Amino acid sequence: MTNLLLTTDFSDESKRAFQPARELAEKLGLGITLLTVVQDLKAIPHGAPLAPQQSSPGLDQAVAEARKNIAEAAQLLGENCPVKTVVATGESIAKTITRTAAEIHAPFIAISTHGRTGLRHMVLGSVAEEVVRNSEVPVICYPPAS
């Protein structure tokens, strides 16, 4: 079965996309792959400038926590639609999302935006915006609640 890719960071804003994405998947006869990305910011170990970059020591714990949270989040999608869960790691959240979409052959990506503007947008950036720019498949963006 083909699955649309639905992303979550477990925030209320990201969960807002669950119901409309589920309804769309049901209408199109698709399943859902619910994805969360644990950012893996690699760094060179202190005092060893020639050593290869290493993942954060807390990465395994963060992945385990994400697996627990995504299982709970998947229950919010109900039982009428088949749901697979994926916890991925990567340095760039947006690139990991688009890579995962390609790997599962998703017909499109569903993502919620936080709607940040001004300085917050400049500092924090926009994962949704980067996904839209770099995706090879259509992206459905659910805007913030008004």
C-alpha positions in Angstrom: 0.0 0.0 0.0 1.2 3.5 -0.8 1.5 5.8 2.1 1.5 9.6 2.3 4.2 11.0 4.6 2.9 12.9 7.6 5.5 14.7 9.7 5.3 15.5 13.4 7.5 17.2 16.0 4.9 16.3 18.6 3.9 19.9 19.0 0.2 20.9 19.0 0.8 22.7 15.7 2.1 19.6 14.0 -0.8 17.5 15.4 -3.3 19.9 13.9 -2.4 18.3 10.5 -3.4 14.8 11.6 -7.1 14.9 11.0 -7.1 16.5 7.6 -4.2 14.3 6.5 -6.0 11.2 7.7 -9.2 12.2 5.9 -7.2 12.8 2.7 -5.5 9.5 3.0 -8.8 7.7 3.5 -10.3 9.5 0.4 -7.4 8.5 -1.7 -7.1 5.0 -0.4 -3.6 5.6 1.1 -2.0 4.6 4.3 0.1 7.0 6.4 3.7 6.9 7.3 4.0 9.1 10.4 7.6 10.5 10.6 9.5 12.3 13.3 13.1 13.4 12.9 15.6 13.5 15.7 18.3 16.0 14.8 21.8 14.5 14.9 24.1 17.4 15.1 27.5 15.8 14.7 30.6 17.5 16.3 34.3 16.9 16.5 35.2 15.6 20.0 36.8 18.2 22.2 40.6 18.0 22.2 40.7 15.7 19.1 40.7 18.0 16.1 41.6 15.2 13.7 39.0 12.8 15.0 35.9 12.1 12.8 32.7 13.8 13.7 30.5 12.0 16.3 26.9 12.1 17.2 25.7 13.6 20.4 26.0 11.2 23.4 22.3 11.7 24.0 21.2 10.6 20.6 20.2 7.1 21.5 18.1 8.3 24.4 16.4 11.0 22.2 15.6 8.3 19.6 14.1 6.0 22.3 12.0 8.9 23.6 10.8 9.7 20.0 9.8 6.1 19.5 7.6 6.2 22.6 6.1 9.6 21.6 5.4 8.6 18.0 3.6 5.4 19.1 1.3 7.6 21.2 0.9 10.1 18.4 -0.1 7.4 15.9 -3.0 6.5 18.1 -4.4 10.0 17.4 -4.9 9.0 13.7 -7.5 6.4 14.6 -8.0 2.9 13.5 -9.6 3.4 10.0 -6.3 4.2 8.3 -3.2 2.0 8.3 -0.3 3.9 10.0 3.4 3.1 10.0 5.7 5.0 12.3 9.3 6.0 11.4 11.8 7.7 13.7 14.7 9.0 11.5 17.9 10.8 12.4 19.8 13.4 10.4 21.7 16.6 10.6 19.0 18.5 8.6 15.4 17.8 9.5 14.1 19.0 6.2 16.5 16.9 4.1 15.7 13.9 6.3 12.0 14.4 5.6 12.5 14.7 1.8 14.9 11.7 1.8 12.4 9.6 3.7 9.6 10.6 1.3 11.8 9.3 -1.6 12.7 6.1 0.2 9.0 5.1 0.8 7.9 6.5 -2.5 5.3 8.8 -0.9 3.1 10.5 -3.4 3.2 13.7 -1.2 4.3 15.1 2.1 1.8 16.6 4.7 3.4 19.0 7.1 2.1 21.7 9.5 3.7 25.1 9.7 4.3 27.0 12.9 3.8 30.3 11.2 6.8 32.1 12.7 7.6 35.5 11.3 10.2 38.2 11.8 13.2 37.5 14.1 11.9 34.1 15.2 11.7 33.0 11.6 15.2 34.3 10.9 16.7 32.5 13.9 14.7 29.3 13.9 14.1 29.0 10.2 11.2 27.1 8.7 11.5 23.3 8.2 8.2 23.4 6.2 9.7 26.1 3.9 12.8 24.1 3.3 10.8 20.9 2.7 8.7 22.7 0.0 11.9 24.0 -1.7 13.7 20.7 -1.7 11.0 18.0 -2.1 10.6 16.1 -5.3 7.0 15.4 -4.5 4.1 17.8 -3.8 3.9 19.1 -0.2 0.7 20.0 1.5 1.3 22.6 4.2 -1.3 23.1 6.9 -1.1 26.7 8.2 -1.2 27.6 11.8 -4.5 28.0 13.6 -5.8 31.6 13.4 
